[in-house]
């Protein structure tokens, strides 16, 4: 007989991937949009905006991807350093490390007898002992060795995809103002949708979060356009 009251937990399948996409898309949508808006206030030929926009997307995606790579590499290096330290400490400070295991079990509510039994069982395998301390004492999970490369690719490509959205209308118009008008509509809709799902993913109220992301992009673009107009008029 099937139990219809079973509890099903829903978790993100790949939070690291989603985090990378959020980072890349967030800047990818906003920065090229602001650049295109600023240039629209200064030039009249869409080709100039297209060239500048593509150059910015290329530079931005490389910079963002490199940032993601360095962050992933730092995480890996930090984990490896702590891992070496734990292996050293179970050799040189064995009794201290045993007591730290007992403390973890004590915090879980195990009786003194069970703490001792569980600790003795755990320390029979040094690799398992170290893994236990890394996770439950230091709160560190083993990172994916390929995380840095994956992060660089995911963030960089997300930036490219995001950046092409506000730039795309300029490929099909002869007037930069018309391009900006179309770009603003498309980009603000995308920012709203992106902000909605980003807010849902992070647990923030969806609609206020969506409007906040959209407003940020709109303010950045408006400021860039206004500054370009002021500089051009001076």
MARRO-278239 format. One record per residue: x, y, z of N, C-alpha, C in turn; residue number from 1. Coordinates in Angstrom, 3 decimals, padded with zeros to 6 digits. Example, Ala and Ser with C-alpha at 12.3 -4.5 7.8 and 13.67 -1.06 7.14 Angstrom:
residues 2
<banu <013.190,-005.690,007.800>,<012.300,-004.500,007.800>,<013.200,-003.300,007.800>,1>
<banu <012.850,-002.250,007.080>,<013.670,-001.060,007.140>,<012.900,000.030,007.870>,2>
This chain:
residues 234
<banu <000.857,-001.201,000.000>,<000.000,000.000,000.000>,<000.888,001.246,000.000>,1>
<banu <000.581,002.162,-000.843>,<001.388,003.370,-000.967>,<000.978,004.393,000.072>,2>
<banu <001.950,004.939,000.775>,<001.671,005.969,001.774>,<001.596,007.320,001.079>,3>
<banu <000.399,007.870,001.056>,<000.198,009.153,000.358>,<000.637,010.331,001.205>,4>
<banu <001.055,010.063,002.454>,<001.440,011.157,003.345>,<002.955,011.251,003.514>,5>
<banu <003.691,010.570,002.629>,<005.139,010.652,002.701>,<005.593,012.088,002.492>,6>
<banu <006.601,012.473,003.262>,<007.154,013.822,003.139>,<008.249,013.829,002.076>,7>
<banu <008.116,014.711,001.130>,<009.120,014.819,000.068>,<009.840,016.146,000.230>,8>
<banu <011.169,016.088,000.386>,<011.950,017.305,000.514>,<012.417,017.759,-000.856>,9>
<banu <012.378,019.058,-001.042>,<012.789,019.632,-002.322>,<014.049,020.455,-002.094>,10>
<banu <015.104,020.098,-002.759>,<016.369,020.813,-002.647>,<016.849,021.206,-004.033>,11>
<banu <017.675,022.251,-004.075>,<018.268,022.659,-005.341>,<019.200,021.564,-005.831>,12>
<banu <019.083,021.197,-007.112>,<019.906,020.130,-007.657>,<021.375,020.545,-007.738>,13>
<banu <021.633,021.780,-008.124>,<023.012,022.227,-008.268>,<023.119,023.678,-007.825>,14>
<banu <023.198,023.920,-006.509>,<023.261,025.296,-006.024>,<024.483,026.048,-006.530>,15>
<banu <025.615,025.346,-006.726>,<026.821,026.021,-007.222>,<026.601,026.554,-008.633>,16>
<banu <025.973,025.746,-009.485>,<025.681,026.180,-010.856>,<024.737,027.372,-010.855>,17>
<banu <023.692,027.295,-010.044>,<022.728,028.390,-009.985>,<023.367,029.667,-009.449>,18>
<banu <024.251,029.521,-008.468>,<024.962,030.687,-007.943>,<025.807,031.342,-009.028>,19>
<banu <026.498,030.527,-009.811>,<027.317,031.060,-010.905>,<026.467,031.799,-011.931>,20>
<banu <025.320,031.220,-012.274>,<024.436,031.850,-013.258>,<023.920,033.183,-012.733>,21>
<banu <023.558,033.214,-011.465>,<023.069,034.460,-010.858>,<024.151,035.538,-010.914>,22>
<banu <025.379,035.167,-010.561>,<026.483,036.135,-010.575>,<026.724,036.658,-011.987>,23>
<banu <026.802,035.758,-012.952>,<027.087,036.166,-014.325>,<025.960,036.956,-014.957>,24>
<banu <024.733,036.456,-014.812>,<023.592,037.127,-015.439>,<023.316,038.491,-014.822>,25>
<banu <023.508,038.601,-013.513>,<023.225,039.857,-012.823>,<024.041,041.006,-013.414>,26>
<banu <025.344,040.817,-013.534>,<026.195,041.855,-014.126>,<026.050,041.895,-015.636>,27>
<banu <025.839,040.718,-016.256>,<025.720,040.664,-017.708>,<024.541,041.457,-018.234>,28>
<banu <023.448,041.436,-017.518>,<022.278,042.209,-017.938>,<022.457,043.702,-017.644>,29>
<banu <023.059,044.016,-016.502>,<023.087,045.399,-016.029>,<024.183,046.243,-016.677>,30>
<banu <025.428,045.745,-016.694>,<026.551,046.571,-017.145>,<026.469,046.906,-018.638>,31>
<banu <026.291,045.923,-019.535>,<026.169,046.283,-020.957>,<024.947,047.156,-021.246>,32>
<banu <023.877,046.956,-020.477>,<022.686,047.797,-020.640>,<023.027,049.250,-020.312>,33>
<banu <023.726,049.470,-019.196>,<024.118,050.819,-018.815>,<025.092,051.413,-019.833>,34>
<banu <026.015,050.589,-020.330>,<026.966,051.065,-021.339>,<026.248,051.487,-022.615>,35>
<banu <025.330,050.643,-023.088>,<024.586,050.964,-024.309>,<023.769,052.232,-024.129>,36>
<banu <023.160,052.373,-022.940>,<022.368,053.582,-022.670>,<023.253,054.814,-022.662>,37>
<banu <024.422,054.701,-022.038>,<025.339,055.833,-021.997>,<025.821,056.230,-023.383>,38>
<banu <026.182,055.244,-024.186>,<026.637,055.543,-025.538>,<025.526,056.117,-026.401>,39>
<banu <024.292,055.676,-026.163>,<023.158,056.220,-026.912>,<023.016,057.714,-026.675>,40>
<banu <023.382,058.141,-025.478>,<023.325,059.570,-025.178>,<024.455,060.358,-025.800>,41>
<banu <025.430,059.660,-026.393>,<026.602,060.358,-026.923>,<026.810,060.162,-028.414>,42>
<banu <026.318,059.042,-028.990>,<026.557,058.761,-030.409>,<025.231,058.491,-031.111>,43>
<banu <025.264,058.553,-032.429>,<024.037,058.349,-033.206>,<024.099,057.111,-034.093>,44>
<banu <025.256,056.476,-034.171>,<025.397,055.313,-035.043>,<025.364,054.031,-034.218>,45>
<banu <024.414,053.129,-034.483>,<024.316,051.876,-033.711>,<025.563,051.009,-033.788>,46>
<banu <026.302,051.107,-034.914>,<027.496,050.285,-035.070>,<028.519,050.535,-033.984>,47>
<banu <028.647,051.792,-033.554>,<029.609,052.123,-032.504>,<029.215,051.435,-031.199>,48>
<banu <027.914,051.446,-030.912>,<027.419,050.814,-029.685>,<027.625,049.307,-029.749>,49>
<banu <027.388,048.731,-030.922>,<027.566,047.278,-031.082>,<029.019,046.880,-030.831>,50>
<banu <029.952,047.632,-031.453>,<031.377,047.317,-031.282>,<031.792,047.479,-029.825>,51>
<banu <031.405,048.609,-029.230>,<031.759,048.855,-027.827>,<031.107,047.827,-026.918>,52>
<banu <029.856,047.472,-027.225>,<029.146,046.498,-026.408>,<029.780,045.124,-026.458>,53>
<banu <030.152,044.682,-027.675>,<030.797,043.378,-027.814>,<032.139,043.367,-027.077>,54>
<banu <032.891,044.471,-027.205>,<034.178,044.561,-026.504>,<033.972,044.479,-024.991>,55>
<banu <032.946,045.152,-024.497>,<032.684,045.140,-023.051>,<032.251,043.754,-022.592>,56>
<banu <031.408,043.095,-023.383>,<030.954,041.750,-023.027>,<032.137,040.786,-022.979>,57>
<banu <033.026,040.907,-023.972>,<034.209,040.038,-023.993>,<035.080,040.276,-022.763>,58>
<banu <035.364,041.554,-022.489>,<036.214,041.880,-021.341>,<035.524,041.512,-020.026>,59>
<banu <034.242,041.817,-019.950>,<033.501,041.543,-018.716>,<033.392,040.057,-018.425>,60>
<banu <033.132,039.270,-019.464>,<032.998,037.825,-019.254>,<034.322,037.207,-018.820>,61>
<banu <035.426,037.692,-019.397>,<036.746,037.183,-019.012>,<037.049,037.562,-017.563>,62>
<banu <036.778,038.823,-017.219>,<037.048,039.285,-015.858>,<036.186,038.547,-014.833>,63>
<banu <034.911,038.386,-015.147>,<034.014,037.692,-014.228>,<034.379,036.217,-014.119>,64>
<banu <034.707,035.608,-015.263>,<035.107,034.204,-015.249>,<036.379,033.993,-014.446>,65>
<banu <037.339,034.906,-014.599>,<038.579,034.816,-013.842>,<038.313,034.963,-012.350>,66>
<banu <037.394,035.868,-012.013>,<037.027,036.029,-010.608>,<036.432,034.752,-010.046>,67>
<banu <035.558,034.099,-010.835>,<034.972,032.834,-010.403>,<036.016,031.751,-010.245>,68>
<banu <036.997,031.720,-011.169>,<038.072,030.729,-011.093>,<038.903,030.927,-009.830>,69>
<banu <039.267,032.167,-009.552>,<040.089,032.449,-008.381>,<039.339,032.131,-007.087>,70>
<banu <038.032,032.412,-007.071>,<037.240,032.093,-005.881>,<037.196,030.585,-005.653>,71>
<banu <036.975,029.834,-006.736>,<036.944,028.378,-006.629>,<038.295,027.814,-006.225>,72>
<banu <039.375,028.379,-006.770>,<040.723,027.911,-006.427>,<041.042,028.230,-004.976>,73>
<banu <040.628,029.379,-004.503>,<040.856,029.743,-003.108>,<040.141,028.784,-002.169>,74>
<banu <038.898,028.430,-002.528>,<038.142,027.474,-001.722>,<038.855,026.126,-001.670>,75>
<banu <039.350,025.667,-002.811>,<040.065,024.389,-002.883>,<041.345,024.432,-002.063>,76>
<banu <042.100,025.523,-002.198>,<043.362,025.657,-001.467>,<043.121,025.703,000.037>,77>
<banu <042.080,026.414,000.443>,<041.747,026.505,001.867>,<041.391,025.131,002.429>,78>
<banu <040.605,024.370,001.676>,<040.219,023.036,002.118>,<041.452,022.141,002.250>,79>
<banu <042.339,022.180,001.268>,<043.536,021.346,001.298>,<044.434,021.704,002.475>,80>
<banu <044.551,022.990,002.777>,<045.363,023.432,003.912>,<044.787,022.896,005.218>,81>
<banu <043.465,023.033,005.398>,<042.831,022.547,006.621>,<042.912,021.028,006.715>,82>
<banu <042.841,020.349,005.563>,<042.937,018.894,005.548>,<044.314,018.437,006.045>,83>
<banu <045.353,019.090,005.545>,<046.700,018.746,005.996>,<046.863,018.997,007.490>,84>
<banu <046.276,020.089,007.961>,<046.356,020.414,009.387>,<045.666,019.357,010.235>,85>
<banu <044.500,018.887,009.794>,<043.772,017.870,010.547>,<044.542,016.556,010.617>,86>
<banu <045.130,016.141,009.505>,<045.936,014.915,009.510>,<047.118,015.048,010.477>,87>
<banu <047.731,016.222,010.484>,<048.852,016.453,011.380>,<048.406,016.421,012.839>,88>
<banu <047.241,017.015,013.119>,<046.781,017.112,014.503>,<046.341,015.775,015.083>,89>
<banu <045.787,014.883,014.247>,<045.403,013.584,014.816>,<046.635,012.734,015.125>,90>
<banu <047.774,013.132,014.548>,<049.021,012.435,014.860>,<049.711,013.054,016.077>,91>
<banu <049.692,014.373,016.166>,<050.456,015.065,017.217>,<049.609,015.475,018.417>,92>
<banu <048.303,015.602,018.210>,<047.401,016.007,019.307>,<046.217,015.035,019.361>,93>
<banu <046.550,013.763,019.433>,<045.535,012.716,019.315>,<044.441,012.843,020.357>,94>
<banu <044.815,013.046,021.619>,<043.820,013.115,022.690>,<042.922,014.340,022.546>,95>
<banu <043.505,015.435,022.108>,<042.702,016.651,021.879>,<041.685,016.409,020.772>,96>
<banu <042.122,015.757,019.707>,<041.230,015.477,018.584>,<040.130,014.492,018.983>,97>
<banu <040.472,013.517,019.841>,<039.455,012.588,020.337>,<038.393,013.329,021.130>,98>
<banu <038.838,014.270,021.950>,<037.881,015.032,022.756>,<036.990,015.902,021.866>,99>
<banu <037.540,016.395,020.785>,<036.726,017.195,019.861>,<035.653,016.339,019.196>,100>
<banu <035.967,015.074,018.941>,<034.963,014.150,018.416>,<033.869,013.928,019.448>,101>
<banu <034.278,013.719,020.711>,<033.294,013.535,021.786>,<032.376,014.750,021.906>,102>
<banu <032.951,015.931,021.764>,<032.158,017.167,021.877>,<031.087,017.221,020.797>,103>
<banu <031.457,016.819,019.584>,<030.470,016.801,018.494>,<029.326,015.861,018.845>,104>
<banu <029.664,014.647,019.285>,<028.632,013.676,019.647>,<027.820,014.160,020.860>,105>
<banu <028.496,014.842,021.787>,<027.799,015.386,022.957>,<026.767,016.430,022.526>,106>
<banu <027.158,017.269,021.574>,<026.227,018.288,021.071>,<025.055,017.664,020.323>,107>
<banu <025.243,016.455,019.824>,<024.156,015.731,019.161>,<023.210,015.068,020.165>,108>
<banu <023.577,015.113,021.448>,<022.715,014.554,022.472>,<023.010,013.114,022.843>,109>
<banu <024.155,012.553,022.430>,<024.496,011.176,022.776>,<024.939,011.101,024.237>,110>
<banu <024.653,009.983,024.856>,<025.078,009.754,026.238>,<026.586,009.586,026.279>,111>
<banu <027.228,009.788,027.466>,<028.683,009.615,027.563>,<029.163,008.258,027.059>,112>
<banu <028.417,007.215,027.368>,<028.820,005.881,026.920>,<028.786,005.774,025.401>,113>
<banu <027.731,006.296,024.804>,<027.618,006.256,023.348>,<028.648,007.165,022.678>,114>
<banu <028.945,008.304,023.318>,<029.982,009.188,022.793>,<031.305,008.442,022.677>,115>
<banu <031.640,007.721,023.745>,<032.902,006.999,023.774>,<032.919,005.885,022.732>,116>
<banu <031.803,005.150,022.663>,<031.718,004.038,021.709>,<031.810,004.537,020.272>,117>
<banu <031.062,005.611,019.968>,<031.064,006.159,018.611>,<032.439,006.714,018.256>,118>
<banu <033.071,007.386,019.239>,<034.397,007.948,018.994>,<035.415,006.850,018.693>,119>
<banu <035.407,005.787,019.504>,<036.350,004.692,019.309>,<036.154,004.014,017.950>,120>
<banu <034.906,003.910,017.528>,<034.616,003.302,016.229>,<035.101,004.200,015.097>,121>
<banu <034.863,005.493,015.248>,<035.216,006.444,014.198>,<036.720,006.513,013.965>,122>
<banu <037.512,006.539,015.033>,<038.947,006.799,014.886>,<039.728,005.594,014.374>,123>
<banu <039.037,004.486,014.147>,<039.719,003.324,013.585>,<040.197,003.595,012.158>,124>
<banu <039.514,004.513,011.490>,<039.872,004.853,010.102>,<040.283,006.330,010.080>,125>
<banu <041.570,006.601,009.855>,<042.057,007.979,009.914>,<041.399,008.875,008.866>,126>
<banu <041.195,008.347,007.663>,<040.567,009.154,006.613>,<039.143,009.538,007.012>,127>
<banu <038.418,008.588,007.549>,<037.043,008.872,007.984>,<037.046,009.847,009.154>,128>
<banu <038.026,009.690,010.059>,<038.159,010.581,011.205>,<038.397,012.022,010.741>,129>
<banu <039.342,012.190,009.827>,<039.654,013.529,009.321>,<038.456,014.122,008.587>,130>
<banu <037.796,013.310,007.762>,<036.622,013.788,007.031>,<035.528,014.249,008.000>,131>
<banu <035.362,013.484,009.080>,<034.372,013.838,010.106>,<034.701,015.188,010.734>,132>
<banu <035.968,015.405,011.079>,<036.383,016.662,011.705>,<036.258,017.833,010.734>,133>
<banu <036.593,017.599,009.478>,<036.478,018.659,008.484>,<035.036,019.138,008.363>,134>
<banu <034.126,018.186,008.369>,<032.721,018.525,008.157>,<032.050,019.052,009.421>,135>
<banu <032.269,018.354,010.550>,<031.489,018.660,011.741>,<032.190,019.579,012.737>,136>
<banu <033.511,019.700,012.634>,<034.212,020.675,013.475>,<034.409,021.985,012.724>,137>
<banu <034.883,021.873,011.474>,<035.213,023.066,010.699>,<034.094,023.510,009.764>,138>
<banu <033.110,022.627,009.544>,<032.005,022.983,008.652>,<032.405,023.058,007.198>,139>
<banu <033.399,022.253,006.796>,<033.888,022.290,005.419>,<033.534,021.003,004.685>,140>
<banu <032.896,021.135,003.539>,<032.651,020.000,002.656>,<033.731,019.973,001.584>,141>
<banu <034.092,018.779,001.149>,<035.129,018.659,000.126>,<034.652,019.299,-001.180>,142>
<banu <035.363,020.300,-001.668>,<034.944,020.950,-002.920>,<035.229,020.086,-004.134>,143>
<banu <034.471,020.313,-005.166>,<034.699,019.637,-006.446>,<036.047,020.097,-007.003>,144>
<banu <036.971,019.169,-007.313>,<038.280,019.580,-007.843>,<038.186,020.423,-009.114>,145>
<banu <037.098,020.222,-009.871>,<036.922,020.973,-011.119>,<036.071,022.223,-010.913>,146>
<banu <035.775,022.555,-009.655>,<034.876,023.670,-009.356>,<035.372,024.993,-009.946>,147>
<banu <036.668,025.261,-009.823>,<037.195,026.539,-010.305>,<036.970,026.693,-011.805>,148>
<banu <037.278,025.640,-012.580>,<037.089,025.708,-014.039>,<035.614,025.817,-014.399>,149>
<banu <034.796,025.033,-013.730>,<033.362,025.080,-013.999>,<032.790,026.462,-013.685>,150>
<banu <033.208,027.014,-012.560>,<032.713,028.327,-012.149>,<033.105,029.402,-013.157>,151>
<banu <034.362,029.338,-013.621>,<034.822,030.317,-014.607>,<033.980,030.245,-015.872>,152>
<banu <033.724,029.026,-016.344>,<032.935,028.855,-017.567>,<031.491,029.298,-017.358>,153>
<banu <030.881,028.862,-016.268>,<029.472,029.178,-016.011>,<029.233,030.677,-015.866>,154>
<banu <030.093,031.337,-015.094>,<029.937,032.778,-014.878>,<030.210,033.533,-016.172>,155>
<banu <031.293,033.161,-016.864>,<031.632,033.853,-018.108>,<030.547,033.733,-019.163>,156>
<banu <030.026,032.513,-019.371>,<028.978,032.312,-020.374>,<027.675,032.987,-019.967>,157>
<banu <027.358,032.988,-018.673>,<026.146,033.668,-018.200>,<026.241,035.169,-018.441>,158>
<banu <027.449,035.696,-018.280>,<027.662,037.116,-018.552>,<027.446,037.420,-020.029>,159>
<banu <027.975,036.550,-020.896>,<027.805,036.740,-022.340>,<026.324,036.715,-022.724>,160>
<banu <025.615,035.716,-022.231>,<024.179,035.600,-022.543>,<023.423,036.817,-022.033>,161>
<banu <023.707,037.202,-020.788>,<023.040,038.373,-020.227>,<023.370,039.639,-020.986>,162>
<banu <024.641,039.796,-021.384>,<025.069,041.014,-022.065>,<024.515,041.166,-023.465>,163>
<banu <024.278,040.055,-024.160>,<023.752,040.135,-025.526>,<022.293,040.577,-025.560>,164>
<banu <021.596,040.399,-024.455>,<020.173,040.778,-024.427>,<019.981,042.277,-024.629>,165>
<banu <020.596,043.148,-023.833>,<020.407,044.586,-024.067>,<021.074,045.100,-025.334>,166>
<banu <022.061,044.382,-025.828>,<022.778,044.828,-027.027>,<022.065,044.429,-028.312>,167>
<banu <021.299,043.351,-028.284>,<020.727,042.774,-029.503>,<019.860,043.730,-030.331>,168>
<banu <019.035,044.612,-029.736>,<018.216,045.491,-030.588>,<019.025,046.407,-031.499>,169>
<banu <020.216,046.765,-031.096>,<021.030,047.684,-031.892>,<021.488,047.061,-033.213>,170>
<banu <021.417,045.742,-033.321>,<021.769,045.072,-034.577>,<020.706,045.295,-035.654>,171>
<banu <019.497,045.673,-035.246>,<018.368,045.698,-036.177>,<017.766,047.089,-036.376>,172>
<banu <018.393,048.114,-035.823>,<017.850,049.465,-035.975>,<018.906,050.392,-036.572>,173>
<banu <018.458,051.502,-037.113>,<019.381,052.487,-037.670>,<019.524,053.691,-036.759>,174>
<banu <018.627,053.779,-035.775>,<018.635,054.916,-034.861>,<018.940,054.415,-033.451>,175>
<banu <019.917,055.031,-032.796>,<020.321,054.548,-031.477>,<019.236,054.730,-030.415>,176>
<banu <018.457,055.791,-030.537>,<017.387,056.028,-029.557>,<016.333,054.930,-029.649>,177>
<banu <015.991,054.558,-030.892>,<015.046,053.451,-031.078>,<015.622,052.164,-030.489>,178>
<banu <016.915,051.954,-030.718>,<017.573,050.782,-030.151>,<017.491,050.773,-028.639>,179>
<banu <017.706,051.947,-028.020>,<017.646,052.035,-026.560>,<016.240,051.762,-026.048>,180>
<banu <015.240,052.288,-026.752>,<013.856,052.073,-026.317>,<013.504,050.577,-026.315>,181>
<banu <013.878,049.897,-027.409>,<013.605,048.454,-027.490>,<014.437,047.705,-026.458>,182>
<banu <015.695,048.102,-026.345>,<016.592,047.457,-025.389>,<016.076,047.606,-023.963>,183>
<banu <015.573,048.786,-023.642>,<015.074,049.041,-022.286>,<013.890,048.136,-021.969>,184>
<banu <012.965,048.006,-022.916>,<011.785,047.159,-022.685>,<012.203,045.706,-022.470>,185>
<banu <013.036,045.192,-023.397>,<013.458,043.792,-023.321>,<014.275,043.529,-022.049>,186>
<banu <015.233,044.427,-021.789>,<016.137,044.210,-020.658>,<015.410,044.327,-019.326>,187>
<banu <014.523,045.298,-019.198>,<013.803,045.464,-017.929>,<012.883,044.275,-017.663>,188>
<banu <012.283,043.738,-018.718>,<011.463,042.524,-018.547>,<012.347,041.365,-018.090>,189>
<banu <013.507,041.214,-018.750>,<014.428,040.134,-018.374>,<014.949,040.318,-016.956>,190>
<banu <015.248,041.562,-016.573>,<015.705,041.826,-015.214>,<014.628,041.481,-014.193>,191>
<banu <013.381,041.779,-014.544>,<012.270,041.461,-013.632>,<012.149,039.951,-013.455>,192>
<banu <012.167,039.232,-014.583>,<012.050,037.771,-014.526>,<013.251,037.175,-013.788>,193>
<banu <014.441,037.665,-014.115>,<015.648,037.182,-013.457>,<015.582,037.461,-011.962>,194>
<banu <015.169,038.676,-011.600>,<015.060,039.048,-010.191>,<014.035,038.214,-009.457>,195>
<banu <012.957,037.849,-010.155>,<011.911,037.029,-009.546>,<012.465,035.655,-009.162>,196>
<banu <013.121,035.003,-010.125>,<013.646,033.664,-009.847>,<014.833,033.709,-008.890>,197>
<banu <015.640,034.751,-008.971>,<016.752,034.907,-008.030>,<016.213,035.048,-006.610>,198>
<banu <015.161,035.822,-006.443>,<014.574,036.018,-005.127>,<013.964,034.727,-004.604>,199>
<banu <013.274,033.992,-005.479>,<012.701,032.708,-005.071>,<013.799,031.749,-004.616>,200>
<banu <014.900,031.757,-005.341>,<016.002,030.848,-005.041>,<016.662,031.183,-003.714>,201>
<banu <016.753,032.470,-003.392>,<017.445,032.891,-002.173>,<016.505,033.076,-000.993>,202>
<banu <015.205,032.845,-001.202>,<014.255,032.945,-000.099>,<013.752,034.344,000.173>,203>
<banu <014.070,035.295,-000.703>,<013.597,036.678,-000.564>,<012.206,036.779,-001.196>,204>
<banu <011.298,037.621,-000.641>,<009.995,037.807,-001.289>,<010.151,038.109,-002.777>,205>
<banu <009.464,037.326,-003.606>,<009.739,037.317,-005.046>,<009.465,038.655,-005.735>,206>
<banu <008.274,039.201,-005.550>,<007.920,040.432,-006.284>,<008.770,041.630,-005.867>,207>
<banu <008.927,041.904,-004.557>,<009.821,043.014,-004.194>,<011.240,042.816,-004.708>,208>
<banu <011.728,041.566,-004.650>,<013.065,041.279,-005.153>,<013.172,041.527,-006.639>,209>
<banu <012.140,041.139,-007.391>,<012.143,041.340,-008.836>,<012.149,042.827,-009.192>,210>
<banu <011.315,043.595,-008.492>,<011.271,045.037,-008.754>,<012.593,045.705,-008.379>,211>
<banu <013.233,045.235,-007.316>,<014.510,045.805,-006.887>,<015.580,045.595,-007.953>,212>
<banu <015.660,044.371,-008.497>,<016.651,044.075,-009.536>,<016.369,044.906,-010.782>,213>
<banu <015.105,044.982,-011.176>,<014.735,045.758,-012.359>,<015.048,047.238,-012.164>,214>
<banu <014.748,047.754,-010.978>,<014.993,049.168,-010.696>,<016.486,049.480,-010.710>,215>
<banu <017.292,048.563,-010.206>,<018.743,048.770,-010.214>,<019.265,048.939,-011.634>,216>
<banu <018.818,048.062,-012.533>,<019.227,048.169,-013.928>,<018.747,049.451,-014.573>,217>
<banu <017.507,049.837,-014.275>,<016.936,051.051,-014.862>,<017.679,052.301,-014.388>,218>
<banu <017.992,052.357,-013.105>,<018.706,053.518,-012.558>,<020.112,053.617,-013.150>,219>
<banu <020.802,052.470,-013.272>,<022.151,052.472,-013.836>,<022.140,052.971,-015.278>,220>
<banu <021.188,052.483,-016.067>,<021.096,052.899,-017.467>,<020.717,054.371,-017.583>,221>
<banu <019.754,054.824,-016.769>,<019.323,056.224,-016.812>,<020.464,057.155,-016.418>,222>
<banu <021.221,056.766,-015.401>,<022.341,057.597,-014.967>,<023.404,057.687,-016.060>,223>
<banu <023.708,056.560,-016.695>,<024.712,056.554,-017.761>,<024.267,057.422,-018.936>,224>
<banu <022.983,057.329,-019.311>,<022.447,058.111,-020.414>,<022.503,059.608,-020.082>,225>
<banu <022.093,059.955,-018.856>,<022.061,061.360,-018.445>,<023.474,061.955,-018.409>,226>
<banu <024.426,061.204,-017.871>,<025.805,061.686,-017.792>,<026.387,061.899,-019.184>,227>
<banu <026.112,060.950,-020.103>,<026.604,061.092,-021.480>,<026.020,062.334,-022.138>,228>
<banu <024.743,062.591,-021.903>,<024.094,063.783,-022.473>,<024.712,065.064,-021.904>,229>
<banu <024.961,065.063,-020.601>,<025.538,066.252,-019.957>,<026.952,066.503,-020.468>,230>
<banu <027.733,065.461,-020.567>,<029.102,065.606,-021.067>,<029.100,066.044,-022.530>,231>
<banu <028.190,065.470,-023.313>,<028.112,065.836,-024.725>,<027.663,067.267,-024.931>,232>
<banu <026.856,067.770,-024.003>,<026.337,069.140,-024.140>,<027.319,070.196,-023.653>,233>
<banu <028.321,069.746,-022.867>,<029.278,070.696,-022.283>,<030.407,071.044,-023.254>,234>
